[in-house]
Amino acid sequence: MQFVLNGAHRSIRVAVLVAAMGLSGCAQLGDRVGRASDPLATDPIETPVTRTGAMLFNLAPPSRQIDVAVYGYEDKTGQNEEEPGLTRFSREVTQGAEDVLYDILEEVGGGSWFNVVERAGLQELLTERELIDETARAYRGAATSPLPPLRFAGTIIRGGVIDYDSNVVTGGAGARILGIGINQEYREDRVSVALRAVSVETGEVLSSVTTEKTIYSVRLQDSIFRYVASDRILELDAGVSQNEPTGIALRHAMELAVFALIVEGTEKGVWSFRDRSYQNSLLSLYYQQRAQYADLDAQIAEPPAEQSASGS
């Protein structure tokens, strides 16, 4: 009994020593957080360019640049982040999607397609212009405003994030033998966006599209649980997970929506490309791709012939 107690005391002392060393290391690491010597600090980078974003940037120029206004691009899903066993109030998607849309529109065709005018912060813009006018009248005796008139837009770009579905597809696989196991889990979420162009002159919806993007999450976990002696157990867990960033996925969906809006607006004669041969090739390729997806959806939705025959 005395031997068991001595062994227990020795184990406790070792555990306390390891914990103290760990806390000391954490304290030293905490002193360097946010500093140049922080080993975990990384340099900031620009938002990665997606394939759709690169395609938009390299789009051929239009016959004339289009003045557009964006008043907002709202999250209309009302969806909060999901966490098993927890109540969270953070939204699944960004609440600043209009800022992303501004950036996307500015980059289309290397900036040749759209001249985007500020409307999301219109009140701040008008207040600043009023300050300039008041100063000019008070200190310079100006009878008229020194500022040129605000540029107006002929087209309003509207829309929003209209749907976010969590756990659309979930699954996994695993195996264990002699206390050694491995398992893998995956999950698919889906975000949908809508975009439309509205004529300021008539209020007519010139073109309207919806797109969606699947968001993937994968987790891989290994574990060992086995006796290494009659009174000792080895237990080891290791794992890694990878979640596709929701912000990047949403941007990808919005970029595709802008591309589809341009192509379908071109088909309707709302705007056009400067190079008509390029325009015809793009329209042909776009609708061929849509037809392929439509055929694939029809094949998935159609029940197999054997099942339909047996059911009858």
Secondary structure in CASP SS format (residue, H / E / C, confidence):
PFRMAT SS
TARGET T0000
AUTHOR 0000-0000-0000
METHOD secondary structure of the structure
MODEL  1
M C 1.00
Q H 1.00
F H 1.00
V H 1.00
L H 1.00
N H 1.00
G H 1.00
A H 1.00
H H 1.00
R H 1.00
S H 1.00
I H 1.00
R H 1.00
V H 1.00
A H 1.00
V H 1.00
L H 1.00
V H 1.00
A H 1.00
A H 1.00
M H 1.00
G H 1.00
L H 1.00
S H 1.00
G H 1.00
C H 1.00
A H 1.00
Q H 1.00
L H 1.00
G H 1.00
D H 1.00
R C 1.00
V C 1.00
G C 1.00
R C 1.00
A C 1.00
S C 1.00
D C 1.00
P C 1.00
L C 1.00
A C 1.00
T C 1.00
D C 1.00
P C 1.00
I C 1.00
E C 1.00
T C 1.00
P C 1.00
V C 1.00
T C 1.00
R H 1.00
T H 1.00
G H 1.00
A H 1.00
M H 1.00
L H 1.00
F H 1.00
N C 1.00
L C 1.00
A C 1.00
P C 1.00
P E 1.00
S C 1.00
R C 1.00
Q C 1.00
I E 1.00
D E 1.00
V E 1.00
A E 1.00
V E 1.00
Y C 1.00
G C 1.00
Y C 1.00
E E 1.00
D E 1.00
K C 1.00
T C 1.00
G C 1.00
Q C 1.00
N E 1.00
E C 1.00
E C 1.00
E E 1.00
P C 1.00
G C 1.00
L E 1.00
T C 1.00
R C 1.00
F C 1.00
S C 1.00
R E 1.00
E C 1.00
V C 1.00
T C 1.00
Q C 1.00
G C 1.00
A H 1.00
E H 1.00
D H 1.00
V H 1.00
L H 1.00
Y H 1.00
D H 1.00
I H 1.00
L H 1.00
E H 1.00
E H 1.00
V H 1.00
G H 1.00
G H 1.00
G H 1.00
S C 1.00
W C 1.00
F E 1.00
N E 1.00
V E 1.00
V E 1.00
E E 1.00
R C 1.00
A C 1.00
G C 1.00
L H 1.00
Q H 1.00
E H 1.00
L H 1.00
L H 1.00
T H 1.00
E H 1.00
R H 1.00
E H 1.00
L H 1.00
I H 1.00
D H 1.00
E H 1.00
T H 1.00
A H 1.00
R H 1.00
A H 1.00
Y H 1.00
R H 1.00
G C 1.00
A C 1.00
A C 1.00
T C 1.00
S C 1.00
P C 1.00
L C 1.00
P C 1.00
P C 1.00
L C 1.00
R C 1.00
F C 1.00
A C 1.00
G C 1.00
T E 1.00
I E 1.00
I E 1.00
R E 1.00
G E 1.00
G E 1.00
V E 1.00
I E 1.00
D E 1.00
Y E 1.00
D E 1.00
S E 1.00
N E 1.00
V E 1.00
V E 1.00
T E 1.00
G E 1.00
G E 1.00
A E 1.00
G E 1.00
A E 1.00
R E 1.00
I E 1.00
L C 1.00
G C 1.00
I E 1.00
G E 1.00
I E 1.00
N E 1.00
Q E 1.00
E E 1.00
Y E 1.00
R E 1.00
E E 1.00
D E 1.00
R E 1.00
V E 1.00
S E 1.00
V E 1.00
A E 1.00
L E 1.00
R E 1.00
A E 1.00
V E 1.00
S E 1.00
V C 1.00
E C 1.00
T C 1.00
G C 1.00
E C 1.00
V E 1.00
L E 1.00
S E 1.00
S E 1.00
V E 1.00
T E 1.00
T E 1.00
E E 1.00
K E 1.00
T E 1.00
I E 1.00
Y E 1.00
S E 1.00
V E 1.00
R E 1.00
L E 1.00
Q E 1.00
D E 1.00
S E 1.00
I E 1.00
F E 1.00
R E 1.00
Y E 1.00
V E 1.00
A E 1.00
S C 1.00
D C 1.00
R E 1.00
I E 1.00
L E 1.00
E E 1.00
L E 1.00
D E 1.00
A E 1.00
G E 1.00
V E 1.00
S E 1.00
Q E 1.00
N E 1.00
E C 1.00
P C 1.00
T H 1.00
G H 1.00
I H 1.00
A H 1.00
L H 1.00
R H 1.00
H H 1.00
A H 1.00
M H 1.00
E H 1.00
L H 1.00
A H 1.00
V H 1.00
F H 1.00
A H 1.00
L H 1.00
I H 1.00
V H 1.00
E H 1.00
G H 1.00
T H 1.00
E H 1.00
K C 1.00
G C 1.00
V C 1.00
W C 1.00
S C 1.00
F E 1.00
R C 1.00
D C 1.00
R H 1.00
S H 1.00
Y H 1.00
Q H 1.00
N H 1.00
S H 1.00
L H 1.00
L H 1.00
S H 1.00
L H 1.00
Y H 1.00
Y H 1.00
Q H 1.00
Q H 1.00
R H 1.00
A H 1.00
Q H 1.00
Y H 1.00
A H 1.00
D H 1.00
L H 1.00
D H 1.00
A H 1.00
Q H 1.00
I H 1.00
A H 1.00
E C 1.00
P C 1.00
P C 1.00
A H 1.00
E H 1.00
Q H 1.00
S H 1.00
A H 1.00
S H 1.00
G H 1.00
S C 1.00
END
